[in-house]
Amino acid sequence: MTEVSFAKSFLAALDGRPIKLSPDHVEDPKTYQARGAYILPKMPKAMSKRSSSSLAPGQERSLAVTVKSLRNPPLDLRLSSQTPNTSVHDVKAFVARETGLPEDKIRILHRKKPVADSKVLKDLVGEEDTSVEFSVMVMGGAAAAAAAAAAAATAATAATAAMKPDPQPEVAAQGLSGADVLETEQFWTDLKGFLSQRIRDDQLATELTDIFQQAWKAKG
């Protein structure tokens, strides 16, 4: 069937319709059938309002992270200005550094549910959220072990401080000084003992001591 024959058959089918309206036909509104009000269905998720503070092109928003725990050990840690790409593992590492707990014994919870370390903050918050709160669960009694280790470290520090002797006040040297010391027999005896100890030869030490003493007297 050609296009022309198809068009002719289509127009003929239209002409066979029982109702035809003139080009200037106007429908009377009073003849409209009454219809009930149409209510739009409820959206599954409320539309978020556009934030009044817009970011510059290429700039990422920052999130404030709060980590809390009401159990042992009680925690209330805060991380400010975190990017949405910050991972849960980074938060766990921060908690481990601040508390001294083993990282593998820490579980991060969000809305009372465990969160995988591979998750990032933008997976857990909405587009307009500026903060996120986590809770911490410590596994296997690690909290008690950390507390005991901290107590032991404190006790060791206190014991070390107690054993450390008090600094003695410096006492000014008394007695002879300068050239007067060389006039005493004790100086030359001490010099002889020092030389004997260093060169390990008493006869040579005696000879050197005599040479030094004679040279000093000749100078005087």
Residue, then its C-alpha position, 0 to 999 in steps of 0.5 A: m500500500t502506497e502512502v497516498s492510498f493509505a492517507k485516502s483510506f484513513l480520511a475515509a475512515l474519519d469521514g465514517r465517524p458518526i459525530k462531527l464537529s464544526p471548526d467553530h464549535v464551542e462547548d457549553p461548560k454547563t453540559y460538562q459532567a461533574r468530576g471529583a477533585y483530583i489529589l496528587p499522590k504523596m511523594p515517597k521522599a520530601m523535596s529538599k529545600r534549596s540551601s541559602s548558602s551556595l558553594a563556590p564552583g569546585q568547592e566541597r561542603s564540610l561536615a562536623v562529625t560527633v562521636k559519642s558513647l555513654r558506656n565505658p569509656p565515655l566519649d564525646l569527640r568532635l571532628s570539624s571541617q570533614t569532607p564528604n569523602t571522609s571514610v568511616h575508617d578515618v573516624k575509627a582511626f581518630v577514635a583509636r588515637e584519642t582513646g588508646l583503644p585497639e582499632d580492630k576492637i572499635r565498631i562505629l554505629h550510625r543510628k544504632k546500626p554498624v557501619a562498614d569502614s569503606k563507607v564515606l560520610k556522603d553515603l550516610v547524610g543528606e545533601e543539605d546536612t552539615s553534621v553527622e553523629f556516630s556512636v562507638m561500641v567497644m568489643g571484647g573488653a578492650a575498654a577495661a584493658a585500656a583503662a587498666a593500661a592507663a592506670a598502670a602508666t599513671a602509677a609508673t609515672a608517679a613512682t618514677a617521680a617519687m624515686k627521682p631525687d630532689p635537685q640539690p642546690e649548687v654550692a659555690a666552690q670554696g678554697l684556693s683557685g688560680a695560680d695558688v692551686l699550683e703552689t700546693e703539693q696536692f695538685w702535683t700529686d693529683l697530676k701524677g696520679f692522673l698521668s699514671q692512670r692515663i699512660r699506665d707507667d708510674q716512672l714516666a708519670t713521675e718524670l713528666t710531673d717533675i718536668f711540669q713542676q720545674a717548668w712552672k717554677a722556672k716561669g715564676 
